[in-house]
Amino acid sequence: MNTPAPMEERLRAAFEARGELISAHDLSPARPPAGRSWGIRRIRRMLTIATAITATAAAAAALALLLSSTTPHRPHPAPPAQHSSTTPSPPTTIPPPVPSAVPSGSEVR
């Protein structure tokens, strides 16, 4: 059989020594960040997102108003045509005033 080369033996020994330095505590997941700076980061991120959304909505509203004011207004449609008849309609007359039944003050004595 082949005997391992001295270089390979040294590498195996180095990897084995390095592996023995790691314990179960080193392999546990890290604790999440805590403290004051974590809350401030979250608040800043939320404020940044809210500001971006508000700015986008304001820009969209301004653009919509700008585009609606530059478009030409359509003229109002013409009213529907009246039915034309061949016979003329009779003229409208105002009836004469009806005399009142109460005599005026100068006639009564």
C-alpha positions as CSV (number, residue, x, y, z in Angstrom):
1,M,0.0,0.0,0.0
2,N,1.0,3.5,-0.5
3,T,2.1,5.5,2.5
4,P,0.7,9.0,2.7
5,A,3.1,11.8,1.8
6,P,4.5,13.9,4.6
7,M,2.7,16.9,3.4
8,E,-0.7,15.1,3.4
9,E,0.0,13.9,7.0
10,R,0.7,17.4,8.1
11,L,-2.4,18.8,6.5
12,R,-4.6,16.1,8.1
13,A,-3.1,16.8,11.5
14,A,-3.7,20.5,11.1
15,F,-7.4,20.0,10.1
16,E,-8.0,17.6,13.0
17,A,-6.5,20.1,15.5
18,R,-8.6,22.9,14.1
19,G,-11.7,20.8,14.3
20,E,-11.1,20.0,17.9
21,L,-11.2,23.7,18.7
22,I,-14.9,24.0,17.7
23,S,-17.4,23.1,20.3
24,A,-21.2,22.8,20.3
25,H,-21.5,26.3,21.8
26,D,-19.7,27.7,18.7
27,L,-22.2,26.0,16.4
28,S,-25.4,27.5,18.1
29,P,-27.1,30.3,16.2
30,A,-26.2,33.8,17.1
31,R,-28.7,35.8,19.2
32,P,-30.6,38.5,17.3
33,P,-29.6,42.1,17.8
34,A,-31.3,43.7,20.8
35,G,-31.3,47.1,22.5
36,R,-32.0,50.6,21.6
37,S,-30.3,50.7,18.2
38,W,-32.5,47.9,16.9
39,G,-35.7,49.8,17.6
40,I,-34.3,53.0,16.1
41,R,-33.3,51.2,12.9
42,R,-36.7,49.7,12.5
43,I,-38.4,53.1,13.1
44,R,-36.1,54.8,10.6
45,R,-36.8,52.1,8.0
46,M,-40.6,52.4,8.5
47,L,-40.4,56.2,8.2
48,T,-38.3,55.9,5.1
49,I,-40.8,53.5,3.5
50,A,-43.8,55.7,4.5
51,T,-42.1,58.8,3.1
52,A,-41.3,57.1,-0.2
53,I,-44.9,55.9,-0.5
54,T,-46.3,59.4,0.3
55,A,-43.9,61.1,-2.2
56,T,-44.9,58.6,-4.9
57,A,-48.6,59.1,-4.3
58,A,-48.1,62.9,-4.3
59,A,-46.2,62.8,-7.6
60,A,-48.9,60.6,-9.2
61,A,-51.6,62.9,-8.1
62,A,-49.7,66.0,-9.4
63,L,-49.1,64.2,-12.7
64,A,-52.8,63.3,-13.0
65,L,-53.8,66.9,-12.3
66,L,-51.3,68.2,-14.8
67,L,-52.4,65.8,-17.5
68,S,-56.1,66.5,-17.0
69,S,-55.6,70.3,-17.1
70,T,-53.7,70.2,-20.4
71,T,-56.1,68.0,-22.3
72,P,-58.6,70.0,-24.4
73,H,-62.1,70.0,-23.1
74,R,-64.7,68.4,-25.4
75,P,-67.5,70.7,-26.5
76,H,-70.9,69.9,-25.1
77,P,-73.1,67.9,-27.5
78,A,-75.8,69.8,-29.4
79,P,-79.3,69.4,-28.0
80,P,-81.6,67.0,-29.8
81,A,-83.5,68.4,-32.8
82,Q,-87.1,69.5,-32.3
83,H,-89.8,67.9,-34.3
84,S,-90.9,70.1,-37.1
85,S,-94.5,70.2,-38.2
86,T,-96.0,71.5,-41.4
87,T,-98.9,73.2,-39.7
88,P,-98.1,76.4,-37.8
89,S,-99.1,76.4,-34.2
90,P,-101.8,78.9,-33.2
91,P,-100.5,82.1,-31.5
92,T,-100.7,82.3,-27.8
93,T,-103.0,85.0,-26.6
94,I,-103.3,86.4,-23.1
95,P,-106.9,86.6,-21.9
96,P,-108.2,90.0,-21.0
97,P,-108.3,90.9,-17.3
98,V,-111.5,90.1,-15.5
99,P,-113.2,93.1,-14.0
100,S,-113.4,92.9,-10.2
101,A,-116.8,92.6,-8.5
102,V,-115.9,95.1,-5.8
103,P,-116.6,98.7,-6.7
104,S,-113.9,101.2,-6.2
105,G,-114.0,103.6,-3.2
106,S,-114.9,106.7,-5.3
107,E,-118.1,105.3,-6.7
108,V,-119.6,104.4,-3.3
109,R,-121.3,107.3,-1.3
